[in-house]
Amino acid sequence: MIKFCKKIIFGMLLIFCISNLFAYDDNIFLEIPQNFLKGILKANYKETPFDEFLPINSVAIPQSHYPSMKKHPSLLFKKEDIQLIRSRFTREPYRSWGENMIERALTYNYDLTSPLLYELRRSEAAKANAFAYFLTSDNDFLETAKLALLNIGDTFPPTTPEGQESQVGWGDWMRAAMALRNFAVAYDLTYWEFTEGQREIIENQMIKQVEQHHRNFRKIPNSLESNEIASGIGIPQNNHIIEIASGVATVALIVDHKQAKRYFYDAINELQHGLAMIEVDGSYREGAYYGRYVASILFPFAHYLNNSTDTNIFKVPRLKKYIRWLIDIEKSDGSVPLFDDAFHHSFLFHPLGSGLSEYENELMFLYEENKENFRDNDLKYIDIFCGFDDRTFPIKPDYDPAIFYPDGGMSIFRGEMDIYALLLGEPGRKNDTHHDHFEPGAFTLFAFNKDFLIDSGYGIKGVDDVNRRWYISAQAHNTPLVNGLGPNLNPVWGDELTSEMYDYFGSEQISASVIRSNYRGTDITRTIWFANQRYFVVLDEFESDKKKRYSVPWHGLGTFERTNSTSAKWVQETSSLDVEFISRDDNSLLFSVETGLHTKRIFDNEHQIIEAKLPADKENKIISIFIPNQIGEDQIHVTKIETFSNGSVNARIIEDQFNNWKDYIILADSLWKCGNVTSDADIAIFHKNKFNEVEYLSAKNVTFFKIDNKEIFRAEKPIDITLNLVETSWFGYLNSEYKNQNFIELFPTHNQGFMIFNNKIVEFDSGDSAGLFVTSESGIFDFNPSQNRIYTTEKFKPYYPILSSLNFLQDPQSEIDEMNNFEKVQLKNEITLLTAEAVLNTTDS
């Protein structure tokens, strides 16, 4: 009811705004076609993420002390380190980096004095030639750098909400900020080569652009002039403000201007708001592509800040987590999954972790593994030449089989054969951004250094792509569909754009994660198991109060083959991704195959979509099994297996003859028996070793499980459970979320009378070998927790340490007066966050 009222109010406000828009002529509003109004209320467009335009969230970073005395150089390195940095040119890898930058400096053949030249190009010439002069002392490079700096163009009023038109003058504000950083570095390197009058010319031209950025950090148009209206209401608090604030702060660090200190601190404040796009678990809200784009800005800027003010922003806990997320989200070929708006493009930043990040060695490993992904003449190699310490040696990151980022709704799985998979569950409003494609449960898979299950990404031409509408649709993603559709994004009549990631855990044997969402009047649950670090089982469950057509599309890359009525494969060179489908009635399954579009231009491999379609019903289930295989080598095979049941049952056996194990997957609606295993589980996976012993199992909606007629567990009410039957001590994951308590009994081989469940000791009620306990919770259980064989990740809870400490003081003001800058910023952030949260909750309700 609340949701319905919210949509009604939104619709009334929308109509009110439209009517006021045409208030100057009553006839105009009356002439608006009814279809137009219906379109506004019902069309499949997305709510504007107002959070991006309101400075309500921020991440506190250590307050830098603005330098009272300017030293030059101070951005790329400290003045006292000039000879140390220059001496690097005699050894590798610095020698190659430097030579490539010198080569680039020689390539600029356009007129650097032209007032029509795009400023980003002029700035690149300035930076490359200034650095080439620093390395070689060749005056030709110096003269070119000086020519570029002394001819920095004028700043004109903005003509769009993002500054100037693209590639005209300074261009949009983001490109202008890039140019500012380049100019600042070039000027800092060559500062002492200019006269006082020349410095004034250069600084004045940079400051004019800085002032425009500063004026538009956040604004309300103060007149009806075209440029005031065109420039909008300020710079979005996302990757845009991170780019732009970094540019403003960089210039402010090296110019002698009466307002430079103010511009610097205001830019740092804006930067903190932009950093709120980083979730508290370290994941980035705008997706992996933009997460790495932001890294390519932050890493050089962190060095400028550290060299100029002795402030290391990478010591901030959230930024530490962010850097770990950057490591975890990267695949073995150096790319990232293309979910949300994303191009297949690599951003260079990894070596700049040197000296600043506790993950400097892991970052260097990722760079060394895939350095061919980066252009040799990328100007960031200038920053790397100066910022990278070659005593930073590469160390391969230590990856768990499953890694979870619950605040960002990401489950990452890794296994042998370079297997990498991402399950995406988007946690609602706070995850909504302009670059978001709402795709709850989207799943991508990479193996053998190849993309197999893919996300379509941005579109080849981004927002201007002719097929943009398709790229952002649910049909372009590996996400369940209802009547052929995904979520209705309309903020009035559409679906609540939220999903929940829960029951996620990892272990060496089996890992899992669940995404739950609701759209098109249907409860949809996607569960993924990663078994033996070798293959995936994807279960999709649909439930509605009306009959609907449910389907699951899978976007694959490679030559597509249908191998039998319930299986298919995508083949790339000597590897393949095999898929097997299981439903209640395989004969009722329908399949369609279509060619898809994707952002990554790989012309050797087709993008083929197979969509598995279930018969119309109120509720239904389908299982998709994905197995990466190497053609011509020992492969994992899937075959049907006979299973006995009083009702409907369908089963498969997954067999690895080389490693001598078998997995059984059961889909049933009543009591069943498969070999020596009996249960009433709706879904079950169990693993047998070479001695035909069941080593672990995972079951959903189950009350009992027997092996060789010996009871393993039983429950009064159905539970979901994963159980590893280690002979000495069992461990696993249990979901028994009921309002009332559920009686559960385990029958372990060795029972010491208690276990650890959700980090608490649970003593068993029975005195015999059975472990009887009562619960209404979900979580990890372990009979021998000291071995840490199963794990999960807790979702970060809001924590307000400074407000909490002030709450117990008689005189909090005196404590505030004694706070340092960092603590004051943190206090301001805590107050802002709580206030904003209250406002948003009030608005939403």
N, C-alpha and C positions, 0 to 999 in steps of 0.2 A: 504494500500500500504506500509506504514511504517512497519507494522507487517510482511508483506511478505518479504520486503528487509532485515529486521533483521534476518529472518530465513535463507535467502539465504547466507548472510554474515557468519552466524554461521556455516552453512554447508560447505562453502568454507574454513573457518578456520579449521574445523574439518578434512577435507580432506588434507589440508596443513600439519596439525600436524601428521596425519597418514603417509603421504608420507615422512616426515622428519624422522619419527620413523624408517622407513626402508631405509633411504638414503644410508646406507652403502652397500646395495646390491640392485641394480636397479631391478633385476629379482624378488626379493621377493615381492615388491609392485605389480608388474605385475601379480604375481601368486595369489594375494588375490582374493578369489571368489567374484563375483559381488554381490551375495546375502549377503555377509558380509557387504559390503559398504552400500547396501540398508537398511540393518538392523540398522546400525548406524544412518542413516538419517531418518528412518521411524519407528523404533521400539518404543514400548510404555514404554520408560524409562524416568526418571525425570531429569530435569536440576539440576546440582550441586548447592546447595545454597552457593555460594562463600562468601556471607556476614558472614557466620559462621567462615570463615578462615581469614577474614580481620578485623583488629581492627579499624573499622570505626564508631562504635556506642558505647556509654558508658553512664552510669548513675552516676552522681556525688554523692558521699557520703561524709560526714564530714571527713576531713583529720585527722586521728588519730595521736596523738603525741607519737612517739615511746618512750617507757620508758627508761630514762637515767640510772636508777638503777633497776636491776631485783629483784623482790621480789617473794618469793616462800612460799606458793602457790599464784597464781594470775589468773589462768584460770577459774576454777570452782567457785571460790569465792576469796575475798581479804584476805590477811594474817590476818588482824585484826578481821575477822569474823569466824575464825576457831571454837571457842567454840560455837558460835551461830548456826553454821551449824551442828556441831556434836550433839548438844542438841536436834535437831529435831528427832533423832532416837527414842526418848521416846514417840512419838505420831504419830497418823495416819494423813495422808496416808504415811508419811515418813517411819514409822516402816515397813509396808509391802514392800515398794519399797526397803528399805535397806536389809531386809531379803532375798528378791529375788536376789539381787546382791551378797550377801554373798553365797547363794546357788549356783549361777552361778560360783563364784570364786572357789568353791569346785569341779566343774565338769571337770576342765581341767586336763586330764590325759595323755597328750602326752609330749614328751621330748622337753622341752623349750630350751635346749642347742643345739639342732640339727641344723646344718647349712642348712639342707634341708627343715626345717619347713616353711610352708607358713607364711609370715610375718604378714598377717592380723590376723591369728589365734594367733600368738605370742603376737601381740599387744592387742588383746581382753583379753588374760589372764593377761597381764600386767595391763590394766586399771581396770579390775574387782578385781584383788587381791590388787592393790594399794588402791582402795576405801574401800574394806573390811578391810584392815589394818587401814585405817583412822577411820572407825566406831568402830572397836573392839580392836585395839592395839594388835592384835594377831600376834606374830612374824612369824608364819607359812605363813600367807598371805604376810607379808613383804618380806620374803625370796623368795617366788614364784615370786612376782613382780620384785624383784631385778634380779632374775635369767633370767627372760624374757628380761629385759632392758639391761643387760650386755651381752646378746647374740644376739642382733639385727644383722641381716644378712648384708652381703656386697651388694653393688650396682654394677650391671653389665650393660654393654651397652644395649640400647634398641634393641629389635629384631623385633618390629612391630611399626606402627605409633602410637600405644597406650602404648608403653613401653614393658614390658616383656610378655611372654605368660601367659595366665590366670592360677592362682593358682600355679605359679612357682616362688619361691623367693619372691620378692616384688609384683609380678603380674603386671597387667596393671596399668597405672599411677593413675587411679581413685581408685582402691583398695589400691594402695600404699599410696595415700593421706589419705584414711580412717585410714590406719595403722599409718601414721605419727601423725594424731590427737590423736589416742588412746595412742601411745607412749608418746606424749607430755603431755597429761593429767596425765598419770601414773608417768612420771618423775617429773612433777611439784608437785605432791602430796608427793612424796618420796624423793625430792631433798636433804633434810638434812640428809638422811640416807646413803648417798654415800660419799666416800672419793674424794678428788680432782682428783685423777687419774681415778677413776671409772666414774666420771662425764665427764671427757674428752673423755673416750671411748664411752660412750652413745651418747654424743653430736656429736662426729665425725661421727658415723654411721648414725645418723639422717640427719646431714648436707650433707653427700654424696648423699642421695636421694633427698634432697631439691635442691642441685646444679643441679642434672639431670633434675628435673622438671623445674627449673629456666632457664636452657639452652634451654629447648624445649618449653618454653612458646610460642615462635614464632621464626622460624629459616629457613634458607636456607642451604641445605646440603653443607658443605664446602670441601667435598672430595667425591670420588667414593667408599669409604669403605662401606661394606654391611650394617653395623649398621647405618651409616649416611643416606644412601638411605632409609633403612627400617623404620627409625623413622619419615619420612614424613616431612611436612613443619610447624609443630607446633600443639598445642593443640586447638581444635575447641572452638570458643568463644560462648559456650552454657553451658549446665549443666556440661560438662566436666571441663571447666575452673573454674567454680564456686567451684566444688568439690576440684580440684587440688590447686587452689590459696588459698582456705581456709586452706588446709593442710599445705602449705608452710608458710603462715602467722602465723598459730598457733605455729609451731615449732620456727619460728623466734622470737616470743614473749618471749620464755623462755630459749633460749640458749645464751651462752656468746661466740659469734663468731664475728670476725671483719667485716664480710659481712652480718651479720644478719639484720641490719637496712635496707640495700639495698634490701635484699630479701623480707623483710616485705613490703616496699613501692612498690616494683615492683609487688608483689602478690596482693596488694590492687588495683593497677592500672589494673591488669588483671581481678580481681574480678569485677571491674566497667564495663569492656567490657562485661563480662558474664551476668551481670545484665541487659544489654540492651535487653536480651530475654524477659524481662518484658515490656509489652507495656505501653504507657503513661497512659492508663486507668487502669492499674494494672493486666490485664490478661497476661497469660504466653504463649509464642509463640509455645512451644513444646508440648502443651496439658496439660490437668489436671493432668495426672499421673506424668509427669516430673515436673510440677509446684509444686506438693507436695513433690516430691523427693528433689527438690532444697530447699524447706522450711525445710526439715529435716537436711540439711547442714547449712543453714543460721541461724536458730534459736539458735543452740548451739554456733556457731561461734559468733553471736551477743553478747552472754553472755561473752564469752572469751574476746572479744574486749572491752566490757563495763567494765569488772572487771580490765583489764590490762591498759586501756588507757582512761577510763571515756568517751568513745564515744558510743553513741547509734545510730546505723545506721537506726533503725526503725523510726526515726524522719524524714527521707527523704520522701517527698511527694509521690514519686512513690512507695516506699516500703510500705507506709501506704495503698495506693490503692491496692497493691499486696496482703496484708494481708486481706483486705476486700474481694478481689476476692477469696482467699482461703476459706473464710467463705461462700461466695455465691455459689461457685461451688460444695460444699459438699452436698450430699443427706442426708436424715434423718437417713439412716443406716450407715453413716460414709464413704460411698464409693463415687466415682466420675464417671461421664460418661466415657466410654472407647473409646473416639474418638482419632484419630491418634494412634501412638504407645503407648499402655497402657496395663498394667497387672492389675488384680484385687488384689491390694496389698495396705495396709494402712501404711502410714509413720507417725511415732510418732514425734510430734513437738508442739502440741497445748499448753500444760502447760508452755512451755518456752516463751510464750508471756508475762508471768507474769513479771511486772516491766519494760517492754520495750515497749509494744504496747498498744495503746489506745483501742484496741479490746481484751485485756487480758481476760475480763469476758466472752465475747462471745466465744473465743477460749476454755476457760475452760468448758463452757457448752457443746460444741461439744465433747470434750474429755470425760466428765462424761457420756454423752449419749451413747457412743460407745467404752468405754475403753476395752471391751472384744475383740475388733478387734486387739489389740496389744499384743505381747508376754510379759508375766510378767517378763521375764529375758532379755528384750531388754536393751542393755547397755546405751541407752539414758536416762534410768531412773536414772542413776548416775548424768547426767546433770540436770535432772528434780528435783532430790532430792536437789541439791544445788541451782538451779535457780528459782524454784517455791516458791512463798510466799503464804502460806495457808490463808492469808487474801484476796486473790484473789477469790472472790466467783463467781459461774457461773450465767450468765444472758443469757436467750434465745435470739439469734439474732433477730433483727427486720427486717423481710423480706417484701418487696413489692410483689404484685402479679406477677409483671414482672420486671426483672432487666436486664439492657443492658450494654454490653461491646463492643461498636462499633469498637474500634481499633483492638480488637481481633476477632470481628465478632461473638459475642456470645449473644444470647437472652435466658434468664433463666426464666422459669415460675414456680410459686408455688401456690398450692391451698389446699383445704381441702383434707382429706384422704391421707396426705403425698404425694400429687401429686407434681411431679417435672419433668420438661421437659427442654430439651436443643435443641435449633435450632442453627445450626452452619453455618455461612457464612464466608468464608475465604478471607480476603482482599488482595489477590494477592501476589506479590513477597515478600514483607516484612514478610509475614506469612509463607513463604516456609522454612522448615527445614528438616534435614535428617529424623526426626521422623514424618513428616507430611504425612497423607493420604489425598490426595486432594478430598474432599467430600462436595462440596457446597450444602447447604440445608439439610445436614444430620440432622435427628430428632430422639431423644431418649426420652423415657417416662418411668417414675417410679411412682408407686402408691401402697398404702397399704404395704409399706416397701418391695416392690418387683420390680425387673426389668421386664418390659413387652416389650417395643420396645427397642432393644439393638443395640449397635455398637459392631462389632466383635473384635476390639482391636488388640493387638500385634500379637497374635498367641500364642499357649500354650508354645512354645519354643522360642518365640521372633523372632529375625532375622534368627535363624537357623531352624525355623519350616518348616517342609516338605511342608506345604501348604501356605508358606509365600506369594507367588505371589497372591493367592486368598485373603488373609487378607488385602492386600493393594489395592485391586481392588475396583472399584466403586460398583461392584456386592455384596460386603461384607458390604455395608452401606445402610442406608435408604435414598437414594438419587435418583432423577429421572434418567432414562436411555433413550438413543436415539439409536434405532436399537440394543437394548440390551447392549449398552456400555455407559460408563461414559466418562469423559474428556480424550483426548489423551495427555499424558504427554510429548511426544517427543518435545525437545526444538527447533527442526528444522521445522518439519511439523505439530506439534501438536497445541493444543488450548492454548490461553492465559489463564494462570492459575490465574484467578482472579474472584471474585464475589463481589457483593455490597449488603450491608445490609442497608435498608432504610425504611422509613415509620413505625418506631417502636415507640410504646407508650404503656403506662400501665394505668389501672384504676381498681377500685374495680369490675366494671361490666363486662368489656371486654378489653382485651389487644391484641396487634397484633405486628407482625414483618414480613418483606418481604426480601427475598434473591433473587437477580437477577444475572444470570450468562449466559454464552454462551459457548457451546461446541458441537462438531459434527455438526457445521453449524446451530445450533438451539438456539434461545433465549428462556431461561427457567426462569420462575418466580415461586417461591414457597412462598405462603402467609399462615401464621398461625394465627388463632384467638384462644384465650383462653377465653372461655365464662363462665361467672358466677363462675369463679375459679373452674370449675367442669369438663369440657370436651374440646376437641380440634377439630377444623375444619382446615384441610390442603387442600389448593387449589394449584394444579400444572397446569401451563399454558405453552404450547409449541407453538413456531411459527418458521417456516422455509420457504424457497422459494422452497423447494422440498418436495414431500411426504416422510414421514418417519414413522417408528413404535415407538410410545412412550409408555413407561411403568413405573410403580412405584412399586418397591419391598419394602415390609415391613418385617423386621426381628423381629419375636416375640418369647418370651420365655414362654413355658407352653404347655399344651395339646391343640392341635389345632382342632377347629370344624368349618365346614361350616354350617351356620344356615339357609341361603336361597341363592338365586341367586346373591344377592349383599351384603351379610353380612357374617361375620365370627367372631370368638372369640378365644382368648388364655386363658386357665383356669389354675390357680395355687391355689391349696387348696380351700379356700372359697372365692376367688376373681377372677375377670376376666377383660380382656380388650376387649370390643366389638368394632368392626369396621364395618362401613357402607360406601359403595361406591356410588357415584352419578356421572353419566356422561350424555352427551346429549342423548345417546341412550343406556340404560342399557342392551338391548338385544345384542348389539355389543361388550360388554365387555367380554374379555376372562381372565381366571385366571389360574395360575399354582402354585402348592405348592411343595416346595422342603425342604429338611433338610439342615440346615446350620451348619457352624463351628463357635465357639466362644471361646475367651480366658478364660472366667470365667468358671471354671469346676463345673457345676451344673448338676449332673447326674439324678436328680429327674425330671427335666424339659427339654422338647425337644426344640430345636431351629428350628422353622418352619418358612419358608419364603413364604408369599403369594405375588405373583406379579400380579398386575392388568394391563392388556394390552389393549391399545386403538387401534382401527382400523387405518390403515395407512392413513395419511392425512398431509397436510402442517401445519395446526394448530389444536390444540385440548386442551381440559380441562378435569380435573378429580378432584373430591372432595373426600377426605377420612376423615371420622368422627371417632374420637377415644373417647370412653367413659369408664372410669374405673368404675366397679360396684362390689358391695359386694353381693355374691350369697345368696339368702334367705332373704335379707333385701330389703328395699325400693330402687328400681333400676330406672335408667333413661332408657326410651325406645325410640326406633326410629321406625317411621312408615311412609309410603308414604302418601302424601296428594294431593288431586286434586287441580290443579292450571290451570287457563285459560290463553291462549296466542294465538296470531296470528301465532306464529312460534313454535320453539322447546322449551319445558320447562320441568323441572324435579324438584321435591321438596320433602322435608322431614320435619316432625315435630318431635322435640326432647321434650319429656315430662317428667317432674318430678312431679308425682302426690303427693308425700309427701310434697314438698315445694310449690306445686301449681303454677308452671310456665310452659310456653311452649315457645320453640324457633322454628323459621321457617327458613329453608335454601332453597334458590331458585337458580337454575342454568337455565339461559334462553338466548335466542339470539334475543328477540324482546320484545315488550310491553307485560306485564303480570299482572294478578290480582289473589291475594291469599287472600280469605276472604275479609276484609275491607281495604286491602293494595293494591295499584297499583303503578307500577314503570316500568322503562325501564332498570333497572340495569342488567348487565350480571350475577353478583353474588350478593346475598343479604342475610343477616342474621338479623332477628329482634326478639326481646324478648317481650313476653306478660306476664303481672302479673296475679294474681288471679281474677282481675276485667276485664280481657281481654283488658287491655290498653297496647299499645306499649310503653315500657320504653326506649328502645334504639335500634339502627339499625346500620348496617355497610353494605355499598354497594360499588361495583366496577363498573367503566365505566358506570356511571349513569348521567342523566340530570335532572330527577325529581323524587319525591317521594310523594305519597299521602296516607293519612290515613282518612278513612270515607269521601273521596272526598275532604278533606281539604289539601291544598298543604303545605308540610313541607319545601321543598327547591326546587329550580330549578337552572340550570346552562346553559349558552350559549353553552359550550363545555363539553364533558363528564369529570367527576371528580371521584375520590375515596374519600369516606367520611365515618367517623364513628361519630354518633351523639347520645348523651344522652339527652333525652327529659325531663329533670327535669322541673317541672312546673314553678318554679321561675326563673330559668336561665339555658340555654342550655350550653353544652360544648362538645368538640369532637376533631377529627383530620381530616384535609383536605389535599388532594393532588391534586393540579391543576397546574402541571408543564408544561406550554406551553411557547413557545417563545413569543407569543403575549398574551395580557391580556385576562382573562376570566371573564365574568360578572356572578356573583353568587348572588342569592337572598335567604335569609333565612326568615322564617315566625315564629319567636318565640312567645311563649305565652305572655312573658313580654319583651318589647324592650325599653331599655334606650337610644337608639340612637348610641351606639358604643359597641365594644367588644375588647378583647385582642387577637391578632393573632400574633404568633411568637414573643411574648414579646413586641409587639407594639400596641398602641391604633389605632384601625381602626374605623373611623366614617362612618356611613352609609349615602349613597347619597340620599336616599328617605326620605321623611318627614312623611310617614305613618307608619303603624305597621311593614312593611317589612324592612328587613335589607339587603340593596343592597350594594355590594362592588365589587371592581375589583382587581384581583390578578393573579400572575403567580408563586405562591410559594406553599410550603407544610409546614405544621406545626400544632401546637395545637391552638385551639381557645376556648375562655371561656367568657361567659357573666358575670361571677362572679368569677374572678380568685383568690380572697382572700381565697377561700376554697380549692384550690389545689387538685381538684378531678381527674385530668388527668396530666400525666407527661411524659417526654421523657428524654433522655440522650444526651447531646451534644458531638459530636466527638471532641477530643482535637486537637487544631490547634498548629502547631509548634510555639514555643515562645522562643525568645532568649533575655532574660532580660538584661544580662550583655553587650552583643554586642549592644543592643538597647541604653543602657545608655551611652556607650562609644561613640556612633555615634554623640552625641550632644556636646561633650567636645572638647575644643580647644587643650588640652594637655592630650590625653588619656593615654600616657605612665606613667605619674605621678600617675594617678589613678590606673593603673595596679600594679605599684610598691608598692602601699599601700594596695593591696588586701590581705586578709587572704588566707590560703591554700585552703579552700573550694571554695572560689570565683575563684581562679586561675584554679582549676580543672574544675569548671563549665564553665569558659571561654574557656578552651581548648576543652571541650566537644562540646560547641556550634560551635566553628570553625571547629572541626573535622566532626561534623554532617553535617554542611552546605557543606563542601568540598566533603565529601563522597556522599552526595545526588546529588551534581552536577556531580560527576564522574559517578555514577550509571545511572543518567538520560541521560548523554551523551552516555554511553555504550548501554543503552537500545534503544536509538534513532538511 
